[in-house]
Amino acid sequence: MSADAGSRDDRAAGPVVRPRRLRRTAALRELVAETSLRPAQLVLPVFVREGADAPVPISSMPGVVQHTRDSLRAAAVEAAELGLGGIMLFGVPETKDARGSGAVDPGGILNLGIADVVAEVGDALPVMSDLCLDEFTDHGHCGVLDAAGRVDNDATLEVYAEMARAQAAAGVDVVGPSGMMDGQVAVIRAALDGAGASDVAVLAYSAKYASAFYGPFREAVDSSLVGDRRTYQQDGRNGLEGVREALLDVAEGADMVMVKPALAYLDVLRRVRDAVDVPVAAYNISGEYAMVEAAAAKGWIDREPAILETLMSIRRAGADVVLTYWAAEAARLLRP
């Protein structure tokens, strides 16, 4: 046989390496899947509105509402029954002031919501709460302002400490400081420990970027913001800075760290996951949710597979925990 004939025979035999062998059936694909997506990895963010007598739909986030206290309790029970990893509460007060007084008031809507949910689900579902002032201030910023109208970092930390103690007294399991103030984790950790709440965990919003994708959230919390938050939220051009912030928060006592938003910062998420030795969360934010819902409503994408693919991408990038408005629906979709 000639050399040319041998070469033709080798080509006819086809490739030796055939990765498609392991994609041939659903069972084989399941066997070799590298990334999992389970309800226990998902946290449901929810909004509770003071004075509401019925849930209030959020127009830019189809399917998401501002809850009443009663409907919040029902949502928490459902989340526990679905086996979700947690529920994250945001308050929407009737009145606001420059200091965000409603955030530290034991009778404020967020603290009442925490107590309601804890009473309803106990230890069956981790109860988490946003620890920030933007929902409660009449100027919409995440901290108190100085005489020149700038966010005063250290004065804000004093209020965050009060807020942490109030949320701990309401029974929260995890506080989520999201204001991006320097030193916030250390101050909150000290406040909790000093109040005898050393069991309350801190999920630090460590790498939180100034983003165009927050728009629907501002409707969800009736934000009063004029201007932007670029003096304290991170610059989207900086990836290394996100890692630095996460490392600082871990050093200050954070039990978990977060990257927010998720989809536009998957590279930062991967870097943070590689850099820290605590669980890493990512927030699949309102604008990301709204884009999928809008495209699906137009018939441009297949909605349910797009939801699961979006969440899987966040998990694949390194998130141990994903905060998502689809948490309950995804849990139902993931049922065998």
C-alpha positions as CSV (number, residue, x, y, z in Angstrom):
1,M,0.0,0.0,0.0
2,S,1.4,3.4,-0.9
3,A,2.0,6.2,1.6
4,D,-0.8,8.2,-0.1
5,A,-3.3,5.4,0.4
6,G,-2.4,5.1,4.1
7,S,-3.1,8.8,4.5
8,R,-6.4,8.5,2.9
9,D,-7.4,5.6,5.2
10,D,-6.4,7.7,8.3
11,R,-8.6,10.5,7.2
12,A,-11.5,8.1,6.5
13,A,-11.3,6.8,10.1
14,G,-12.2,10.3,11.4
15,P,-11.1,12.2,14.5
16,V,-9.8,10.2,17.4
17,V,-11.1,12.8,20.0
18,R,-14.8,13.2,19.8
19,P,-16.1,15.4,22.6
20,R,-19.7,14.9,21.3
21,R,-19.7,11.4,22.7
22,L,-20.4,12.9,26.1
23,R,-23.2,15.1,24.8
24,R,-25.2,12.3,23.1
25,T,-27.9,11.9,25.7
26,A,-29.3,14.0,28.5
27,A,-28.1,11.5,31.0
28,L,-24.5,11.7,29.7
29,R,-24.6,15.5,29.7
30,E,-25.8,15.3,33.4
31,L,-23.0,13.0,34.3
32,V,-20.3,15.3,33.1
33,A,-21.9,18.7,34.0
34,E,-19.3,21.0,35.5
35,T,-21.6,23.5,37.1
36,S,-24.7,23.0,39.2
37,L,-27.7,25.2,39.8
38,R,-29.8,24.4,42.9
39,P,-32.6,26.3,44.7
40,A,-30.4,26.5,47.8
41,Q,-27.9,28.6,45.9
42,L,-30.5,31.2,45.1
43,V,-31.7,34.2,47.2
44,L,-34.9,36.1,46.5
45,P,-34.8,39.9,46.9
46,V,-38.2,41.3,48.0
47,F,-39.6,44.8,48.6
48,V,-42.0,45.5,51.4
49,R,-44.0,48.8,51.2
50,E,-45.2,50.7,54.3
51,G,-48.9,51.2,54.4
52,A,-49.7,49.0,51.3
53,D,-53.0,47.1,51.5
54,A,-52.3,45.2,48.4
55,P,-49.2,44.2,46.5
56,V,-48.1,47.0,44.1
57,P,-46.7,45.9,40.7
58,I,-43.4,47.3,39.6
59,S,-43.9,48.3,35.9
60,S,-40.3,47.9,34.8
61,M,-40.0,44.5,36.5
62,P,-42.9,42.4,35.3
63,G,-43.9,39.8,37.9
64,V,-42.2,41.7,40.8
65,V,-44.2,43.6,43.4
66,Q,-43.8,45.8,46.4
67,H,-45.3,43.6,49.0
68,T,-47.6,44.2,51.9
69,R,-46.6,42.8,55.2
70,D,-49.0,39.9,54.7
71,S,-47.9,39.1,51.1
72,L,-44.3,39.3,52.3
73,R,-45.0,36.6,54.9
74,A,-46.6,34.5,52.2
75,A,-43.6,35.0,49.8
76,A,-41.2,33.9,52.6
77,V,-43.2,30.8,53.3
78,E,-43.1,29.9,49.6
79,A,-39.4,30.6,49.5
80,A,-38.8,28.2,52.4
81,E,-41.0,25.5,50.9
82,L,-39.1,25.8,47.6
83,G,-35.8,25.3,49.4
84,L,-34.3,28.7,48.5
85,G,-31.0,29.8,50.1
86,G,-32.5,32.9,51.6
87,I,-34.7,36.0,51.2
88,M,-33.3,39.6,51.1
89,L,-35.5,42.4,52.3
90,F,-35.7,46.0,51.1
91,G,-38.0,48.5,52.8
92,V,-40.1,51.2,51.0
93,P,-41.1,53.7,53.6
94,E,-44.0,56.2,53.4
95,T,-41.9,59.1,54.6
96,K,-38.2,60.0,54.2
97,D,-35.8,62.5,55.7
98,A,-32.2,63.6,55.3
99,R,-30.8,61.1,57.8
100,G,-32.9,58.1,56.8
101,S,-34.4,57.8,60.2
102,G,-36.8,55.1,59.2
103,A,-33.9,52.7,58.7
104,V,-33.1,52.7,62.4
105,D,-36.6,53.0,63.8
106,P,-37.7,49.6,65.4
107,G,-41.1,50.4,64.0
108,G,-39.8,51.2,60.5
109,I,-41.1,49.1,57.7
110,L,-37.8,47.2,57.0
111,N,-37.4,46.2,60.7
112,L,-41.0,45.2,60.9
113,G,-40.7,43.2,57.8
114,I,-37.7,41.4,59.2
115,A,-39.5,40.5,62.4
116,D,-42.6,39.4,60.4
117,V,-40.5,37.0,58.2
118,V,-38.5,35.6,61.1
119,A,-41.7,34.9,63.0
120,E,-43.1,33.2,60.0
121,V,-40.2,30.9,58.9
122,G,-37.9,30.7,61.8
123,D,-34.7,28.9,60.9
124,A,-36.2,27.3,57.8
125,L,-35.0,30.2,55.6
126,P,-32.1,32.6,56.2
127,V,-33.5,36.1,56.5
128,M,-31.3,38.8,55.0
129,S,-31.7,42.5,55.0
130,D,-30.3,45.4,53.0
131,L,-28.3,47.7,55.2
132,C,-28.2,51.0,53.4
133,L,-29.9,54.4,53.6
134,D,-30.9,55.1,50.0
135,E,-34.5,53.8,50.4
136,F,-34.9,56.0,53.5
137,T,-33.3,59.3,52.6
138,D,-35.1,62.2,50.9
139,H,-32.1,62.9,48.7
140,G,-31.7,59.2,47.7
141,H,-28.1,58.8,48.5
142,C,-26.7,55.8,50.5
143,G,-25.4,58.0,53.3
144,V,-25.9,61.3,55.1
145,L,-24.8,64.5,53.4
146,D,-22.4,67.1,54.7
147,A,-22.9,70.9,54.4
148,A,-21.6,70.9,50.9
149,G,-24.1,68.1,49.8
150,R,-21.4,65.4,49.6
151,V,-21.9,61.9,51.2
152,D,-20.1,62.0,54.5
153,N,-18.5,58.6,54.9
154,D,-17.8,58.6,58.6
155,A,-21.0,60.2,59.6
156,T,-22.8,57.6,57.5
157,L,-21.0,54.8,59.3
158,E,-22.5,55.9,62.6
159,V,-26.0,55.5,61.1
160,Y,-25.0,52.1,59.6
161,A,-24.0,50.9,63.1
162,E,-27.5,52.0,64.4
163,M,-29.1,50.2,61.5
164,A,-27.2,47.0,62.1
165,R,-28.3,47.0,65.8
166,A,-31.9,47.6,64.8
167,Q,-31.9,44.8,62.3
168,A,-30.3,42.4,64.7
169,A,-32.9,43.3,67.3
170,A,-35.6,42.4,64.7
171,G,-34.1,39.0,64.3
172,V,-32.2,39.1,61.1
173,D,-29.7,36.3,60.2
174,V,-27.6,38.2,57.7
175,V,-27.1,41.9,57.1
176,G,-26.1,43.2,53.6
177,P,-24.2,46.5,53.8
178,S,-24.5,47.9,50.3
179,G,-23.6,51.5,50.6
180,M,-19.9,51.2,49.6
181,M,-18.7,53.4,52.5
182,D,-15.1,52.9,53.4
183,G,-14.8,50.9,56.6
184,Q,-18.5,49.9,56.7
185,V,-17.9,46.2,57.4
186,A,-15.6,46.8,60.4
187,V,-18.0,49.3,62.0
188,I,-21.0,47.0,61.4
189,R,-19.2,44.0,62.8
190,A,-18.2,45.9,65.9
191,A,-21.8,47.2,66.4
192,L,-23.3,43.7,66.1
193,D,-20.7,42.2,68.4
194,G,-21.2,45.0,70.9
195,A,-25.0,44.5,70.9
196,G,-24.6,40.8,71.6
197,A,-25.4,39.8,68.1
198,S,-22.2,38.1,67.2
199,D,-24.2,35.3,65.4
200,V,-25.5,37.8,62.8
201,A,-23.5,37.3,59.6
202,V,-22.3,40.1,57.2
203,L,-22.8,39.7,53.5
204,A,-20.7,42.7,52.2
205,Y,-21.6,44.3,48.9
206,S,-17.8,44.6,48.2
207,A,-17.5,45.1,44.5
208,K,-20.6,47.2,43.7
209,Y,-20.3,49.2,40.5
210,A,-22.0,52.4,39.4
211,S,-24.2,50.9,36.7
212,A,-26.8,51.8,34.1
213,F,-28.7,48.6,34.9
214,Y,-30.0,49.8,38.3
215,G,-32.9,51.7,36.7
216,P,-35.8,49.4,37.5
217,F,-34.6,49.0,41.1
218,R,-35.0,52.7,41.6
219,E,-38.7,52.4,40.7
220,A,-39.0,49.4,43.0
221,V,-37.8,51.4,46.1
222,D,-39.4,54.7,45.0
223,S,-35.9,56.2,44.9
224,S,-35.5,60.0,45.5
225,L,-32.0,60.1,43.9
226,V,-31.0,63.1,41.9
227,G,-27.6,62.7,40.3
228,D,-25.5,59.6,40.7
229,R,-23.4,57.6,43.1
230,R,-20.1,57.6,41.4
231,T,-18.2,59.0,44.3
232,Y,-18.8,55.8,46.3
233,Q,-19.8,53.1,43.9
234,Q,-17.0,51.7,41.8
235,D,-15.9,52.7,38.3
236,G,-16.8,50.1,35.7
237,R,-13.4,50.4,34.2
238,N,-11.7,48.9,37.2
239,G,-11.5,45.2,37.8
240,L,-8.6,45.0,40.2
241,E,-10.3,47.5,42.5
242,G,-13.2,45.1,43.0
243,V,-10.8,42.5,44.2
244,R,-9.1,45.0,46.5
245,E,-12.5,46.0,48.0
246,A,-13.4,42.3,48.6
247,L,-10.1,41.6,50.3
248,L,-10.6,44.7,52.6
249,D,-14.0,43.5,53.6
250,V,-12.8,40.0,54.4
251,A,-10.1,41.5,56.6
252,E,-12.7,43.7,58.3
253,G,-14.8,40.6,59.2
254,A,-17.2,40.0,56.2
255,D,-18.6,36.4,56.3
256,M,-19.5,36.6,52.6
257,V,-18.7,39.1,49.8
258,M,-20.8,40.2,46.8
259,V,-20.2,41.4,43.2
260,K,-23.0,43.6,41.8
261,P,-24.1,43.8,39.0
262,A,-23.5,40.2,37.9
263,L,-23.7,39.9,34.1
264,A,-21.6,42.9,33.1
265,Y,-19.0,42.0,35.8
266,L,-18.6,38.3,35.4
267,D,-14.8,38.8,35.0
268,V,-14.7,40.6,38.3
269,L,-16.7,37.8,39.9
270,R,-14.2,35.3,38.7
271,R,-11.3,37.4,40.1
272,V,-13.0,37.8,43.4
273,R,-13.8,34.1,43.7
274,D,-10.2,33.3,43.1
275,A,-8.9,35.9,45.6
276,V,-11.0,35.2,48.7
277,D,-11.6,32.3,51.0
278,V,-15.2,33.1,52.0
279,P,-18.5,32.4,50.0
280,V,-19.0,34.8,47.1
281,A,-22.4,36.1,46.0
282,A,-23.5,37.9,42.9
283,Y,-26.6,40.0,42.3
284,N,-28.5,39.4,39.1
285,I,-29.9,42.9,39.2
286,S,-33.1,44.6,38.1
287,G,-31.9,45.8,34.7
288,E,-30.7,42.3,33.8
289,Y,-34.0,40.9,34.8
290,A,-35.9,43.5,32.9
291,M,-34.0,42.9,29.7
292,V,-34.8,39.2,29.6
293,E,-38.4,39.8,30.5
294,A,-38.8,42.5,27.8
295,A,-37.2,40.4,25.1
296,A,-39.3,37.4,26.0
297,A,-42.5,39.5,25.9
298,K,-41.5,40.5,22.4
299,G,-41.1,36.8,21.5
300,W,-37.4,37.4,20.7
301,I,-36.0,34.8,23.1
302,D,-37.3,31.6,24.8
303,R,-37.9,32.9,28.3
304,E,-37.5,30.0,30.7
305,P,-34.3,28.6,29.1
306,A,-32.9,32.1,29.0
307,I,-33.6,32.5,32.8
308,L,-31.7,29.3,33.6
309,E,-28.9,30.1,31.2
310,T,-28.4,33.5,32.8
311,L,-28.3,32.1,36.3
312,M,-25.9,29.3,35.2
313,S,-23.5,31.8,33.7
314,I,-23.3,33.5,37.1
315,R,-22.7,30.3,38.8
316,R,-20.1,29.2,36.2
317,A,-18.2,32.5,36.7
318,G,-17.7,31.6,40.4
319,A,-20.8,32.7,42.4
320,D,-21.6,30.4,45.3
321,V,-24.8,32.4,45.9
322,V,-27.0,34.2,43.4
323,L,-29.5,36.9,44.3
324,T,-32.2,36.9,41.6
325,Y,-35.8,38.0,41.2
326,W,-36.3,34.7,39.4
327,A,-35.3,32.7,42.5
328,A,-38.7,31.2,43.2
329,E,-39.5,30.5,39.5
330,A,-36.1,29.0,38.9
331,A,-36.5,26.7,41.9
332,R,-39.8,25.4,40.3
333,L,-38.1,25.0,36.9
334,L,-35.3,23.0,38.5
335,R,-37.6,20.5,40.0
336,P,-37.0,17.0,38.6
